[in-house]
Amino acid sequence: MQKTLQQEVTLSGIGLHTGREVKLTMKPAKENTGFVFVRTDLEGHPQVEADVNYVTATERGTTLEKLGVKITTCEHLLAALVGCDIDNALLEMDASEPPILDGSSKYFVEAIESVGVVEQNIAREYLVIKEVLTYSDPATGSEITIIPSDTYEVTTMVDFGTKVLGTQNATLKHISEFKDEISSARTFSFLHELEMLLDHGLIKGGDISNAIVYVDKDLTPETTEKLKKAFGKDEVSIRPNGILDNLTLNYPNEAARHKLLDVIGDLALAGVKIKGKVIANKPGHYVNTQFAKKLNRQWKIQKKKNVPDFDLTKEPVFDINGIMKLMPHRPPFLLIDKILELSDSHVVGLKNVTMNEPFFVGHFPKEPVMPGVLQVEALAQTGGILVLASVPDPENYSTYFIKIDKVKFKRKVVPGDTLIFKIELIEPIRRGIVHMQGYGYVGDSIAVEAELMAQVAKNKVE
């Protein structure tokens, strides 16, 4: 099921690049909201959804912009939300940039855990990766690939081409490990980059406590004075491991872990939870967000097809004998062969369509097509299982149509097809009235869909 915060929680701090004080309040949000930034400092409190299609810049962080309203450096906060397994949250800020805090996701995660996470009433949707997808940037040599996996895994491989920080790898096997393995990995910079940023006034909220600085050039007296002034320190020196002083690494491969954190935050902009293994070689915000766009497009195609991932090889919940114990229908009018899934709110059934069906004798025998009305009837019978499986004496009940609405037939169903029916409750069953949405699939396309309403009634005893 989808999840959100149990209650709101507030953090304050300084934005790394803007240097502005900012108050961030993370609030619960209703199902299917996603992550939405709210600028409380602007008139009308405009909203910017965490959507990759709003990315406008990727230098030194990921920037979103919608109708002139900007959210900058959003990736650490988004990574924390994904790492805490949250789907929906309102993120109110009185400035454009979340607080940098210690340069990691650690304090965002701790804030979320302090108020707790609550399960919601609508099932989560996933982008299920079924084939390898890749994005590469020839200019930088960066490449991101995703391959099929039952869970969301991420591996980053980075090569910075310097003596002080060479090749590093980091892996997250399961998102539940994010807090302990990844969340406290801090942002980092090379000294030559930091000096350039300071010279151009582009890093106003940093200090030695919230960014690892790898010293890849000589620390001249001039550079030392710049750093002392920027960080408000009396002295600045280099530690034996090649980083500026006053900060100890949390992990030997902290840079690679932080790059992994950035990948998770940027891919959150795809707008859907992912089931797949990400392998990122030399990732950066540009390649991350370009890949997120590719995933977002894939998700839109998957949603348009609306084809769930069914395992036809697993043991059915009910075979044909189990179905006949629940339902009064019998051949030739029993139109489902198996029940594959069953919960309180949904059911999945299967029908193998063969030339032996009695309706093919008269329904275009030279061009056999399963009648549309019987496809709808099969949907309804599948929905009947959902209802009858919930009562202790199903043999004493029957379901009767009240209404059929929004029926669409998308393709022919012919002998040799396997029809998969999925029925979901639109609202809870009340006073014997069942309101359902049904889909019938053949392969990777919808064959039939309909909104069904039925009444469950006790059989008359004779």
C-alpha positions in Angstrom: 0.0 0.0 0.0 1.0 3.6 -0.4 2.5 5.4 2.6 2.8 9.0 3.9 4.0 10.7 7.1 2.0 10.1 10.2 2.1 13.8 11.1 4.0 16.9 10.0 7.6 17.7 11.0 9.8 20.8 10.6 13.5 21.4 10.0 15.4 24.6 9.6 18.8 25.4 8.2 20.6 27.2 5.4 20.5 26.4 1.7 23.9 25.4 0.3 23.9 27.6 -2.8 21.5 30.4 -1.8 22.9 30.8 1.7 19.3 31.6 2.8 17.7 30.5 6.0 14.9 28.1 5.2 12.1 26.4 7.1 11.1 23.0 5.7 7.8 21.4 6.9 7.1 17.9 5.6 3.4 17.1 5.8 1.2 14.0 5.2 -0.5 14.0 1.8 -3.4 11.9 0.4 -3.0 8.9 -1.9 -1.6 9.5 -5.4 -0.2 12.9 -4.5 3.4 12.0 -4.9 6.0 14.5 -3.6 4.9 18.2 -4.0 6.9 21.2 -3.0 5.0 24.2 -1.8 6.6 27.7 -1.7 5.0 29.3 1.3 7.1 32.5 0.8 5.4 33.3 -2.5 1.9 34.7 -3.1 -0.7 32.0 -3.5 1.7 29.3 -2.2 2.5 27.9 -5.7 3.2 24.2 -5.9 6.0 22.4 -7.9 5.6 18.6 -8.3 8.7 16.4 -8.0 8.4 15.7 -11.7 11.4 15.1 -14.0 9.7 17.1 -16.7 10.2 20.3 -14.6 14.0 19.9 -14.4 15.6 23.0 -15.8 19.2 22.8 -14.5 21.6 20.1 -13.2 24.7 22.1 -12.3 25.7 21.5 -8.6 22.3 20.0 -7.9 18.9 19.3 -9.5 16.6 22.3 -10.1 12.9 22.1 -10.8 10.9 25.1 -12.2 7.2 25.4 -12.9 5.7 28.7 -14.1 8.7 30.6 -12.9 8.7 29.0 -9.4 12.0 27.3 -8.6 13.1 24.5 -6.3 16.8 23.9 -6.2 19.0 21.1 -4.8 16.0 18.9 -4.1 17.8 15.5 -4.5 18.9 14.9 -0.8 15.4 15.5 0.5 13.8 13.3 -2.2 16.3 10.5 -1.5 15.3 10.5 2.2 11.6 10.2 1.3 12.3 7.3 -1.0 14.6 5.8 1.5 11.9 5.9 4.1 9.5 4.1 1.7 7.2 7.1 1.5 4.9 7.7 -1.6 3.1 11.0 -0.8 4.2 14.2 1.0 3.8 17.9 0.9 7.1 19.7 1.3 6.5 23.3 2.4 9.4 25.7 2.2 9.8 29.4 2.7 12.7 29.6 0.2 13.7 27.9 -3.0 16.3 25.5 -1.5 15.9 22.9 1.3 18.4 23.2 4.1 21.7 21.5 3.4 22.2 20.4 7.0 25.2 18.1 7.1 25.2 17.6 3.3 23.5 14.2 3.5 20.0 12.8 3.9 20.6 11.8 7.5 18.6 14.5 9.3 15.7 14.3 6.9 15.4 10.6 7.6 15.6 11.2 11.4 12.9 13.8 11.1 10.6 11.4 9.2 11.3 8.6 11.7 10.5 11.0 14.6 6.9 11.3 13.5 6.5 7.9 11.8 5.1 6.6 8.5 1.5 5.4 8.0 0.0 3.0 5.5 -2.7 4.4 3.2 -5.8 2.9 1.5 -4.7 2.7 -2.1 -2.2 0.1 -3.5 1.2 1.4 -4.7 2.0 1.2 -8.4 5.4 0.1 -9.7 7.4 0.6 -12.8 8.3 -3.1 -13.3 11.5 -3.3 -15.5 11.1 -6.2 -17.9 13.9 -5.4 -20.4 17.3 -3.6 -20.1 17.1 0.2 -20.5 20.2 2.4 -20.9 21.1 6.0 -21.1 24.7 7.2 -21.8 26.4 10.6 -22.2 29.3 10.3 -24.6 30.6 13.7 -23.5 31.3 12.5 -19.9 31.4 8.8 -20.3 28.5 8.5 -17.8 26.1 5.6 -18.3 23.1 4.3 -16.4 21.5 0.9 -17.0 18.5 -0.7 -15.4 17.9 -4.5 -15.5 15.0 -6.6 -14.3 14.9 -7.3 -10.5 12.2 -8.1 -8.0 13.3 -5.1 -5.8 14.8 -1.7 -6.2 18.6 -2.0 -6.2 21.3 0.6 -7.0 25.0 0.2 -7.7 27.2 3.2 -8.4 30.7 3.1 -9.9 32.7 6.3 -9.9 36.2 7.2 -11.2 37.3 10.7 -10.5 40.7 10.4 -12.1 42.6 11.9 -9.2 45.2 10.5 -6.8 43.3 11.8 -3.7 40.0 10.1 -4.8 40.3 7.3 -7.3 37.8 4.6 -8.2 35.0 3.8 -5.8 31.9 1.6 -5.8 28.8 1.5 -3.6 25.8 -0.8 -3.6 22.3 -0.7 -2.1 20.7 -4.2 -2.2 17.3 -3.1 -0.8 15.8 0.3 -0.1 15.3 -0.7 3.6 19.1 -0.4 4.0 19.1 3.2 2.9 19.1 4.7 6.5 22.1 2.7 7.7 24.1 2.4 4.5 23.5 5.5 2.5 21.6 8.3 4.3 24.7 9.7 6.2 26.9 9.9 3.1 27.7 13.6 2.7 28.1 15.8 -0.4 31.6 16.5 -1.6 33.6 18.7 -3.8 37.2 19.0 -5.1 39.2 22.0 -3.9 39.5 23.4 -7.5 35.7 23.2 -7.9 35.1 24.8 -4.4 37.5 27.6 -5.2 35.7 28.4 -8.5 32.3 28.3 -6.7 33.5 30.7 -4.0 35.0 33.0 -6.6 31.6 33.2 -8.4 29.6 33.5 -5.2 27.8 30.2 -5.9 28.2 28.5 -2.6 27.0 30.6 0.3 25.6 28.1 2.8 28.5 25.7 3.1 31.0 25.2 5.8 33.5 22.4 6.6 30.8 20.4 8.5 28.5 19.9 5.5 30.7 19.1 2.6 33.7 16.9 2.2 36.5 18.8 0.3 39.0 16.6 -1.5 42.3 18.6 -1.9 43.4 17.9 -5.5 45.7 20.9 -5.8 48.3 22.8 -3.7 46.8 24.7 -0.8 48.3 28.1 -1.5 48.2 30.9 1.0 45.7 32.7 -1.2 43.4 29.7 -1.3 43.8 29.2 2.4 42.6 32.7 3.1 39.6 32.3 0.9 38.6 29.1 2.7 39.2 30.6 6.2 36.9 33.5 5.3 34.2 31.3 3.6 34.1 28.8 6.5 34.7 31.3 9.3 37.7 29.3 10.6 41.0 30.6 12.0 42.9 27.8 10.5 42.4 25.4 7.5 44.6 22.4 6.9 44.7 19.0 5.0 44.2 15.7 6.8 46.4 12.7 5.9 43.7 11.2 3.8 43.6 14.3 1.5 40.5 16.0 2.8 40.2 19.4 4.5 40.3 19.2 8.3 37.5 19.4 10.8 35.6 16.5 9.2 36.0 12.7 9.4 34.8 10.4 6.7 31.8 8.3 7.7 32.8 5.6 5.2 36.0 5.0 3.2 33.8 5.1 0.0 31.6 8.0 1.2 31.9 9.7 -2.2 30.5 6.7 -4.1 27.7 6.3 -1.4 26.8 10.0 -1.8 26.6 9.5 -5.6 24.2 6.6 -5.0 22.1 8.9 -2.7 21.9 11.4 -5.5 20.9 8.7 -8.0 18.0 7.7 -5.7 16.9 11.3 -5.2 17.1 12.2 -8.9 15.3 9.0 -10.0 12.5 9.8 -7.6 11.5 12.4 -10.2 10.4 9.6 -12.5 7.2 9.7 -10.4 6.8 6.0 -9.6 8.4 3.3 -7.4 10.8 1.2 -9.3 11.3 -2.6 -9.5 14.7 -3.0 -11.2 18.4 -2.9 -10.6 20.1 0.3 -11.5 23.8 0.3 -12.4 25.3 3.8 -12.7 28.8 4.4 -14.0 30.1 7.9 -13.3 26.6 9.3 -12.4 25.8 12.9 -12.2 22.6 15.0 -12.0 22.4 15.5 -15.7 22.7 11.8 -16.7 20.5 10.9 -13.6 17.6 13.1 -14.7 17.9 12.2 -18.4 17.5 8.6 -17.3 14.6 9.5 -15.0 12.9 11.0 -18.1 13.4 7.7 -19.9 11.8 5.8 -16.9 9.0 8.3 -16.8 8.2 7.7 -20.5 8.3 4.0 -19.9 5.9 4.4 -17.0 3.5 6.4 -19.1 3.5 3.6 -21.7 3.0 1.0 -19.1 0.1 3.0 -17.5 -1.5 3.5 -20.9 -1.4 -0.2 -21.6 -2.5 -0.8 -18.0 -1.3 -4.4 -18.1 -0.5 -5.8 -14.6 2.3 -8.4 -14.3 0.6 -11.8 -13.7 2.5 -15.0 -12.9 0.5 -17.7 -14.8 2.8 -20.5 -13.5 2.0 -20.2 -9.8 -0.5 -22.4 -8.1 -4.1 -20.9 -8.5 -6.1 -19.7 -5.6 -9.0 -21.7 -7.1 -9.0 -24.3 -9.9 -12.2 -25.1 -11.8 -13.5 -27.3 -9.0 -12.9 -24.6 -6.4 -14.8 -22.1 -8.6 -17.8 -24.5 -9.0 -18.0 -24.8 -5.2 -18.4 -21.0 -4.9 -20.5 -20.2 -7.9 -23.8 -21.6 -9.3 -22.7 -21.3 -12.9 -21.9 -24.5 -14.9 -20.7 -25.3 -18.4 -21.3 -24.1 -21.0 -22.0 -20.9 -19.2 -19.1 -21.0 -16.7 -16.7 -18.6 -18.4 -13.6 -18.7 -16.1 -11.1 -21.5 -15.6 -8.8 -20.3 -12.7 -8.5 -17.7 -10.0 -4.9 -16.5 -9.8 -5.2 -13.8 -7.1 -7.7 -12.9 -4.5 -7.8 -10.2 -1.8 -10.4 -8.2 0.0 -10.5 -5.6 -2.8 -9.4 -7.4 -6.0 -9.5 -10.7 -7.9 -7.7 -12.0 -11.0 -9.2 -14.8 -13.1 -8.2 -16.6 -16.2 -10.0 -18.1 -19.2 -8.4 -20.2 -22.0 -10.4 -19.5 -25.1 -10.5 -22.6 -27.4 -12.3 -23.5 -30.6 -14.4 -26.0 -28.5 -16.4 -23.1 -27.0 -20.1 -23.8 -27.9 -20.7 -20.1 -28.9 -18.3 -20.4 -31.8 -20.8 -22.8 -33.5 -23.0 -19.9 -34.3 -20.8 -16.8 -33.7 -19.0 -16.4 -37.0 -17.9 -20.0 -37.4 -15.6 -19.1 -40.4 -14.2 -16.2 -38.4 -14.6 -17.2 -34.8 -14.7 -14.2 -32.3 -15.7 -14.4 -28.6 -18.9 -12.4 -28.2 -18.4 -9.1 -26.4 -21.4 -9.8 -24.1 -19.8 -13.0 -22.9 -16.5 -11.2 -22.2 -18.5 -8.9 -19.9 -20.2 -11.9 -18.4 -16.8 -13.5 -17.7 -15.7 -10.2 -16.0 -18.8 -10.3 -13.9 -18.3 -14.0 -12.9 -14.7 -13.1 -11.9 -16.2 -10.3 -9.7 -18.7 -12.8 -8.3 -15.8 -14.8 -6.9 -14.5 -11.7 -5.1 -17.9 -11.3 -3.4 -18.8 -15.0 -2.8 -15.4 -15.8 -1.3 -16.1 -13.3 1.5 -19.2 -15.1 2.8 -19.1 -18.3 4.9 -21.9 -20.0 2.9 -21.4 -18.9 -0.8 -23.6 -21.7 -2.1 -26.6 -19.8 -0.6 -25.9 -16.6 -2.5 -26.0 -15.3 -6.1 -24.9 -12.1 -7.7 -27.1 -10.2 -10.2 -26.3 -7.3 -12.5 -27.7 -3.9 -11.6 -25.7 -1.8 -14.1 -23.0 -2.1 -16.7 -21.3 1.2 -17.7 -18.3 2.5 -19.7 -17.9 -0.8 -21.7 -15.1 -0.7 -24.3 -13.8 -3.5 -26.5 -10.3 -2.9 -27.6 -9.4 -6.0 -29.7 -10.9 -9.3 -30.9 -10.7 -12.3 -28.7 -10.2 -15.5 -30.7 -9.5 -19.2 -30.2 -6.0 -19.7 -28.7 -6.1 -16.5 -26.6 -5.7 -16.5 -22.9 -8.0 -13.9 -21.3 -6.9 -12.5 -17.9 -9.6 -10.7 -15.9 -8.8 -8.2 -13.2 -11.6 -6.8 -11.0 -11.1 -4.2 -8.3 -13.7 -2.7 -5.9 -14.4 0.9 -6.7 -15.9 1.3 -3.2 -16.5 -1.0 -0.2 -19.4 -3.4 -0.5 -22.4 -1.9 1.2 -25.9 -3.5 1.8 -25.1 -6.2 -0.8 -24.2 -3.7 -3.6 -20.9 -4.3 -5.3 -19.4 -1.5 -7.5 -16.4 -2.8 -9.5 -14.0 -1.9 -12.3 -13.0 -4.7 -14.5 -10.4 -5.3 -17.2 -9.7 -8.2 -19.5 -6.3 -8.6 -21.0 -4.9 -10.7 -23.9 -1.1 -10.6 -23.9 0.1 -7.0 -23.3 -3.0 -5.3 -24.3 -6.5 -4.6 -23.0 -9.3 -6.5 -24.7 -12.3 -5.4 -22.7 -13.0 -3.0 -19.9 -16.2 -2.1 -18.0 -17.6 -0.7 -14.8 -20.0 -3.2 -13.2 -22.5 -2.9 -10.4 -24.2 -6.0 -9.0 -26.3 -7.0 -6.0 -25.5 -10.0 -3.8 -28.7 -11.8 -2.8 -29.5 -14.8 -0.8 -31.0 -17.6 -2.8 -34.7 -18.5 -2.1 -34.9 -21.7 -0.2 -37.3 -24.2 -1.7 
